[in-house]
């Protein structure tokens, strides 16, 4: 099952031109089986994501792209965004206390310094295929992912139709909802792909 784990819509990300419906149509056209909407510093309400999923008959999951002093972090398995998540230490504390997962997004764009030895202590892994990054940046991200507990993930980082599904994550198990999604992430039963 192929899921684009890094997408944005204009509903909660002012930088995106995509409606949720356009996002799903573009993902379906590219052969992707689901999307995870990861708005900037915001989490879709579960009922809203379920409504889009049911109306479009497509897997629609939720995540967040949280801005911190070291860069953007993709967070999965959370129920809400906390304003105090702006520092990496507090984000890590909150995510771990609520049983979520953290992946360093497009790591070549880090803002601050984070020694590679600390990556495994903070992140579950990194995004190794990002549709808006070049091959060199994605190769560098793959090098960072080596040695972490879980394999790297892939996502398009789409803000427009033409970007949707360029990169995604292939899951070996069927992902139907957020419970099966986070279980598959924890199990490491996936691999990042360029579509």
N, C-alpha and C positions, 0 to 999 in steps of 0.2 A: 504494500500500500504506500503510495507516494503522497507526501504532505509537504506543502510549502510552509515552513515554520516561522517565516518572518515577513509579514505583510502589514500594510497600513491602509486605512480608509479615511475619507474626509469627515466621517462621523465624529471621530475623536482625535485625529491627527491633522492639523491645519495644513501640513506640508503635502498631503496626499490629494490626488484628483479622483480617486476611486470611490465609487459607491460600493456598498457590500455586494450588491447584485452584480455589478460590473466585475468585481474581483472574482466572484464565483464563476461567472461565465467565462472569463479569461483563463482561469485555472482549469476548468473543464475542457476548454478548447485545446489547452496545451497537454492534456492527458494526465493532469494531477487529480488525485482522488480526494483531497481535502486541503483546507487552509487553516492556519492559526493566525488570528488577527492580533498583532502585537503593537498596539498603539503606543505613542510616546507618552510615558508617564501617566498612563490611564489604562484601566481594565474595563472591557465591555461588561455590562451586566449579563449574568448567565441567561436570563429570560430573553434578552435581545439577541444573543448569539443563537440560542435554540430556535427562535422565531425565523431567523434567516436560514438556518440549517433545514428546518421543516419546509419553508416556502420554496427553497431552491433544491430540496432533496439532495443535499450535499453535506459532507462533514465540515463543520465550522467549529473550531476550537478557539480558546482564549489564552492569551499570554500578555506580557507587557515588555516594552523596551524601556528600561529605566536608565535615566541619565545620572551618572555618578562622576566623581572627580577623576576616575581613571578611564572613563569611556562608557559606552552603552552596554547594558547587561540585559539579555533576554531571560525573562523569569516566567516559569510555568508552574501551575499547581497552586496558585494563590486565589484568594477570594476577593481581595480588594487592594487598591494602591494606597500606600501610606505616605504622606508627605515627607516623613523623615527618611525615606529610602534614598535620599540624594547623596548620602555618603556610603562608600562601599562597606564600611564596617557595620553600619546600621542596616543596610540592605541585607547583608549576609546574616546578621542576627535575626531579623524579621523572617526572612525566607526559611532559614533553618528551623525557627520556632514554629512555623506554620506548615512544615513538611514540603516546601516547594523545592524547585530546582533552579540553578543559575548557570547560564552559559554566556561567556564573554562574546559579545557581538563584534563583527568585523574588527578583529583585534589589531589590525594594522593601523587603525585610527585612534589608538589609545591616546588619551589626553595627558594623563599623568604616568608615573612610572610604577610598574608592578613587577618585581623580580620574578622570573619564571619559576623559581623554587616555591613561591607562594601561590602559584596558580591552583595547584591541586588542593591546597588548604581552603581556598575560597570558592572556586568554581567547580561545577560538575564536569564541564568541558568547555569547548569554544566552538564558535561557528566557523567551520572550515571551508564552506562554500557559500559565498554571499554574492548574489547576482549583480550588485553594484560595484564590486571590487574586481580588480584585474587578476590575472593568473599568478603573478608574483605575490600579491597580497594574500591570495587564498593559499598558495604554497607555504608562505610563512605562517599562516594560521594553522595549517595542517601540522607543521613542525611543533607549534606550541601544544597542539592537542596530544601529541605522543607523550605517553607517560601519565596522562590523567586517567581517572577512573573509568570514564565512558568515552566512546568514540565521538568525533565531532559531528555537528549537525549542519544542515544546509537550508537556506531560505533565500528567497529572491530579494528581500528588502524592498519590495515593490511599492511604488507610489503612483504608478501609471499602468495602464493596461498592457503595454508592450513589455513590461518588466515581470509580470506575474509568472511564476513557475519556472523561471530560468534556472534556479537552483532549488532543490527540495531535499527532503529526507525520506529514504525508503525504509519502511517498517516491515519486519518479517511477519508480525502478527496484525490482525485486523484491529484498527483503531476506530471505535464507534463514538466515544465520548471522552470527557476529560479524565475519568478514572482509568480507562484502558490506555489513554494517551500517556499519562504520567507513569503508569506501570511499565509501559514499553520503554519510556525514557530511562527509568531507573534500572531496568534489566539490560540496557545497552543493546536492545534488539533492533538496531537500525544502522543505516549508513548514509552519509551525505552523498548527494549526486548532483551533477550538472546535467540538466535535462536537455 
